[in-house]
Amino acid sequence: MQIINQEALSQCIRQAVRAELQEHFKTGSGQLSDSEKLLSKQELATELGVSLVTLTGWSVLWTFAA
């Protein structure tokens, strides 16, 4: 069962990313706020409650799935 077609989803994501990038560069904000802080792989693994090996495995799967 397909709820949304792949092209429509792809277009929505492109538009959202484009809008965010335009807003980011319009404000000239080069610094991330605390709420936008990027996590290291280890921090993300801890946050998700998985091992670093599992997180890396997911990364590999998503790389090949795309």
N, CA, C and O atoms as a GROMACS GRO file, in nm:
protein
  264
    1MET      N    1   0.084  -0.118   0.000
    1MET     CA    2   0.000   0.000   0.000
    1MET      C    3   0.089   0.125   0.000
    1MET      O    4   0.178   0.139   0.084
    2GLN      N    5   0.065   0.212  -0.093
    2GLN     CA    6   0.144   0.333  -0.105
    2GLN      C    7   0.057   0.453  -0.072
    2GLN      O    8  -0.041   0.480  -0.141
    3ILE      N    9   0.093   0.524   0.035
    3ILE     CA   10   0.014   0.638   0.080
    3ILE      C   11   0.050   0.764   0.002
    3ILE      O   12  -0.038   0.842  -0.036
    4ILE      N   13   0.178   0.785  -0.022
    4ILE     CA   14   0.224   0.902  -0.097
    4ILE      C   15   0.324   0.853  -0.200
    4ILE      O   16   0.408   0.768  -0.171
    5ASN      N   17   0.316   0.906  -0.320
    5ASN     CA   18   0.408   0.856  -0.420
    5ASN      C   19   0.548   0.914  -0.398
    5ASN      O   20   0.563   1.021  -0.339
    6GLN      N   21   0.647   0.842  -0.445
    6GLN     CA   22   0.787   0.875  -0.418
    6GLN      C   23   0.824   1.013  -0.474
    6GLN      O   24   0.897   1.087  -0.409
    7GLU      N   25   0.775   1.046  -0.591
    7GLU     CA   26   0.808   1.176  -0.652
    7GLU      C   27   0.749   1.292  -0.570
    7GLU      O   28   0.815   1.395  -0.552
    8ALA      N   29   0.628   1.276  -0.520
    8ALA     CA   30   0.565   1.380  -0.439
    8ALA      C   31   0.642   1.400  -0.308
    8ALA      O   32   0.663   1.513  -0.265
    9LEU      N   33   0.683   1.290  -0.245
    9LEU     CA   34   0.761   1.299  -0.121
    9LEU      C   35   0.895   1.365  -0.148
    9LEU      O   36   0.939   1.451  -0.071
   10SER      N   37   0.960   1.326  -0.256
   10SER     CA   38   1.088   1.385  -0.292
   10SER      C   39   1.074   1.535  -0.315
   10SER      O   40   1.160   1.612  -0.271
   11GLN      N   41   0.969   1.577  -0.382
   11GLN     CA   42   0.945   1.719  -0.408
   11GLN      C   43   0.920   1.795  -0.278
   11GLN      O   44   0.970   1.906  -0.260
   12CYS      N   45   0.844   1.737  -0.187
   12CYS     CA   46   0.818   1.801  -0.056
   12CYS      C   47   0.947   1.821   0.021
   12CYS      O   48   0.969   1.927   0.080
   13ILE      N   49   1.032   1.719   0.022
   13ILE     CA   50   1.159   1.729   0.094
   13ILE      C   51   1.247   1.836   0.031
   13ILE      O   52   1.309   1.915   0.102
   14ARG      N   53   1.255   1.838  -0.101
   14ARG     CA   54   1.336   1.940  -0.171
   14ARG      C   55   1.289   2.081  -0.135
   14ARG      O   56   1.370   2.169  -0.106
   15GLN      N   57   1.158   2.101  -0.138
   15GLN     CA   58   1.104   2.234  -0.107
   15GLN      C   59   1.134   2.274   0.036
   15GLN      O   60   1.168   2.390   0.063
   16ALA      N   61   1.121   2.181   0.128
   16ALA     CA   62   1.146   2.211   0.269
   16ALA      C   63   1.294   2.243   0.292
   16ALA      O   64   1.326   2.338   0.363
   17VAL      N   65   1.382   2.165   0.232
   17VAL     CA   66   1.526   2.190   0.247
   17VAL      C   67   1.563   2.323   0.183
   17VAL      O   68   1.639   2.401   0.241
   18ARG      N   69   1.509   2.350   0.066
   18ARG     CA   70   1.537   2.478  -0.002
   18ARG      C   71   1.493   2.596   0.085
   18ARG      O   72   1.566   2.694   0.099
   19ALA      N   73   1.373   2.587   0.143
   19ALA     CA   74   1.322   2.695   0.227
   19ALA      C   75   1.409   2.715   0.350
   19ALA      O   76   1.439   2.828   0.387
   20GLU      N   77   1.451   2.606   0.413
   20GLU     CA   78   1.537   2.616   0.532
   20GLU      C   79   1.673   2.676   0.497
   20GLU      O   80   1.725   2.759   0.571
   21LEU      N   81   1.730   2.634   0.384
   21LEU     CA   82   1.859   2.689   0.343
   21LEU      C   83   1.848   2.838   0.312
   21LEU      O   84   1.935   2.916   0.350
   22GLN      N   85   1.741   2.876   0.244
   22GLN     CA   86   1.722   3.018   0.214
   22GLN      C   87   1.709   3.099   0.343
   22GLN      O   88   1.767   3.207   0.354
   23GLU      N   89   1.635   3.049   0.438
   23GLU     CA   90   1.617   3.118   0.566
   23GLU      C   91   1.750   3.126   0.641
   23GLU      O   92   1.783   3.229   0.699
   24HIS      N   93   1.825   3.018   0.639
   24HIS     CA   94   1.954   3.014   0.707
   24HIS      C   95   2.050   3.118   0.650
   24HIS      O   96   2.113   3.192   0.725
   25PHE      N   97   2.060   3.123   0.517
   25PHE     CA   98   2.155   3.216   0.456
   25PHE      C   99   2.104   3.360   0.457
   25PHE      O  100   2.183   3.454   0.451
   26LYS      N  101   1.973   3.377   0.464
   26LYS     CA  102   1.916   3.512   0.472
   26LYS      C  103   1.951   3.576   0.606
   26LYS      O  104   1.983   3.695   0.612
   27THR      N  105   1.946   3.497   0.713
   27THR     CA  106   1.975   3.551   0.845
   27THR      C  107   2.125   3.561   0.870
   27THR      O  108   2.168   3.630   0.962
   28GLY      N  109   2.203   3.493   0.788
   28GLY     CA  110   2.348   3.498   0.804
   28GLY      C  111   2.397   3.429   0.930
   28GLY      O  112   2.507   3.456   0.978
   29SER      N  113   2.315   3.342   0.984
   29SER     CA  114   2.349   3.273   1.108
   29SER      C  115   2.449   3.161   1.081
   29SER      O  116   2.417   3.062   1.015
   30GLY      N  117   2.568   3.178   1.132
   30GLY     CA  118   2.670   3.075   1.116
   30GLY      C  119   2.681   2.987   1.238
   30GLY      O  120   2.738   2.878   1.231
   31GLN      N  121   2.628   3.031   1.351
   31GLN     CA  122   2.636   2.956   1.475
   31GLN      C  123   2.509   2.877   1.500
   31GLN      O  124   2.398   2.925   1.474
   32LEU      N  125   2.525   2.756   1.549
   32LEU     CA  126   2.410   2.674   1.585
   32LEU      C  127   2.367   2.708   1.727
   32LEU      O  128   2.451   2.726   1.816
   33SER      N  129   2.237   2.717   1.748
   33SER     CA  130   2.187   2.737   1.883
   33SER      C  131   2.198   2.604   1.959
   33SER      O  132   2.226   2.500   1.899
   34ASP      N  133   2.176   2.608   2.088
   34ASP     CA  134   2.184   2.486   2.168
   34ASP      C  135   2.084   2.382   2.119
   34ASP      O  136   2.113   2.262   2.123
   35SER      N  137   1.966   2.426   2.073
   35SER     CA  138   1.866   2.331   2.026
   35SER      C  139   1.903   2.271   1.891
   35SER      O  140   1.847   2.169   1.852
   36GLU      N  141   1.996   2.334   1.819
   36GLU     CA  142   2.039   2.284   1.687
   36GLU      C  143   2.176   2.216   1.692
   36GLU      O  144   2.233   2.183   1.588
   37LYS      N  145   2.228   2.195   1.813
   37LYS     CA  146   2.360   2.136   1.828
   37LYS      C  147   2.365   1.998   1.762
   37LYS      O  148   2.275   1.916   1.781
   38LEU      N  149   2.469   1.974   1.686
   38LEU     CA  150   2.487   1.845   1.621
   38LEU      C  151   2.548   1.747   1.720
   38LEU      O  152   2.633   1.784   1.801
   39LEU      N  153   2.505   1.622   1.712
   39LEU     CA  154   2.556   1.519   1.802
   39LEU      C  155   2.664   1.437   1.734
   39LEU      O  156   2.661   1.417   1.613
   40SER      N  157   2.759   1.390   1.811
   40SER     CA  158   2.857   1.294   1.760
   40SER      C  159   2.787   1.159   1.746
   40SER      O  160   2.677   1.139   1.798
   41LYS      N  161   2.851   1.066   1.676
   41LYS     CA  162   2.791   0.933   1.663
   41LYS      C  163   2.772   0.868   1.799
   41LYS      O  164   2.670   0.803   1.824
   42GLN      N  165   2.870   0.885   1.887
   42GLN     CA  166   2.859   0.826   2.020
   42GLN      C  167   2.744   0.887   2.098
   42GLN      O  168   2.669   0.814   2.164
   43GLU      N  169   2.728   1.019   2.092
   43GLU     CA  170   2.618   1.086   2.162
   43GLU      C  171   2.484   1.039   2.107
   43GLU      O  172   2.390   1.016   2.183
   44LEU      N  173   2.474   1.026   1.974
   44LEU     CA  174   2.349   0.980   1.912
   44LEU      C  175   2.318   0.836   1.951
   44LEU      O  176   2.203   0.804   1.981
   45ALA      N  177   2.418   0.750   1.952
   45ALA     CA  178   2.397   0.611   1.993
   45ALA      C  179   2.345   0.605   2.136
   45ALA      O  180   2.254   0.528   2.165
   46THR      N  181   2.403   0.686   2.224
   46THR     CA  182   2.359   0.690   2.363
   46THR      C  183   2.215   0.741   2.371
   46THR      O  184   2.133   0.685   2.443
   47GLU      N  185   2.185   0.847   2.297
   47GLU     CA  186   2.050   0.905   2.295
   47GLU      C  187   1.946   0.803   2.248
   47GLU      O  188   1.835   0.798   2.301
   48LEU      N  189   1.982   0.723   2.147
   48LEU     CA  190   1.889   0.624   2.092
   48LEU      C  191   1.889   0.493   2.170
   48LEU      O  192   1.803   0.407   2.149
   49GLY      N  193   1.985   0.477   2.260
   49GLY     CA  194   1.993   0.355   2.340
   49GLY      C  195   2.040   0.236   2.260
   49GLY      O  196   1.998   0.123   2.285
   50VAL      N  197   2.129   0.260   2.164
   50VAL     CA  198   2.184   0.151   2.083
   50VAL      C  199   2.336   0.160   2.090
   50VAL      O  200   2.393   0.260   2.134
   51SER      N  201   2.402   0.052   2.044
   51SER     CA  202   2.548   0.054   2.043
   51SER      C  203   2.598   0.132   1.922
   51SER      O  204   2.523   0.156   1.826
   52LEU      N  205   2.722   0.172   1.928
   52LEU     CA  206   2.784   0.243   1.816
   52LEU      C  207   2.788   0.154   1.693
   52LEU      O  208   2.774   0.203   1.580
   53VAL      N  209   2.808   0.024   1.712
   53VAL     CA  210   2.808  -0.072   1.601
   53VAL      C  211   2.672  -0.074   1.531
   53VAL      O  212   2.665  -0.074   1.409
   54THR      N  213   2.564  -0.076   1.609
   54THR     CA  214   2.429  -0.076   1.553
   54THR      C  215   2.403   0.053   1.477
   54THR      O  216   2.349   0.050   1.366
   55LEU      N  217   2.441   0.166   1.534
   55LEU     CA  218   2.421   0.294   1.467
   55LEU      C  219   2.497   0.298   1.335
   55LEU      O  220   2.444   0.347   1.235
   56THR      N  221   2.620   0.249   1.334
   56THR     CA  222   2.699   0.245   1.212
   56THR      C  223   2.633   0.153   1.110
   56THR      O  224   2.633   0.182   0.990
   57GLY      N  225   2.578   0.043   1.155
   57GLY     CA  226   2.507  -0.049   1.066
   57GLY      C  227   2.387   0.019   1.001
   57GLY      O  228   2.362   0.001   0.882
   58TRP      N  229   2.314   0.096   1.080
   58TRP     CA  230   2.200   0.169   1.025
   58TRP      C  231   2.246   0.269   0.920
   58TRP      O  232   2.183   0.286   0.816
   59SER      N  233   2.359   0.337   0.948
   59SER     CA  234   2.412   0.435   0.854
   59SER      C  235   2.445   0.369   0.720
   59SER      O  236   2.416   0.424   0.614
   60VAL      N  237   2.504   0.251   0.727
   60VAL     CA  238   2.540   0.178   0.605
   60VAL      C  239   2.413   0.139   0.530
   60VAL      O  240   2.407   0.153   0.408
   61LEU      N  241   2.313   0.090   0.602
   61LEU     CA  242   2.187   0.050   0.538
   61LEU      C  243   2.121   0.167   0.467
   61LEU      O  244   2.075   0.153   0.354
   62TRP      N  245   2.115   0.284   0.533
   62TRP     CA  246   2.051   0.401   0.474
   62TRP      C  247   2.131   0.454   0.356
   62TRP      O  248   2.073   0.509   0.262
   63THR      N  249   2.263   0.438   0.359
   63THR     CA  250   2.347   0.482   0.247
   63THR      C  251   2.313   0.401   0.122
   63THR      O  252   2.299   0.457   0.014
   64PHE      N  253   2.300   0.269   0.138
   64PHE     CA  254   2.271   0.185   0.024
   64PHE      C  255   2.124   0.191  -0.017
   64PHE      O  256   2.091   0.168  -0.134
   65ALA      N  257   2.036   0.223   0.076
   65ALA     CA  258   1.893   0.233   0.044
   65ALA      C  259   1.863   0.357  -0.038
   65ALA      O  260   1.767   0.358  -0.116
   66ALA      N  261   1.941   0.460  -0.022
   66ALA     CA  262   1.918   0.586  -0.094
   66ALA      C  263   1.969   0.571  -0.232
   66ALA      O  264   1.960   0.664  -0.312
   0.00000   0.00000   0.00000
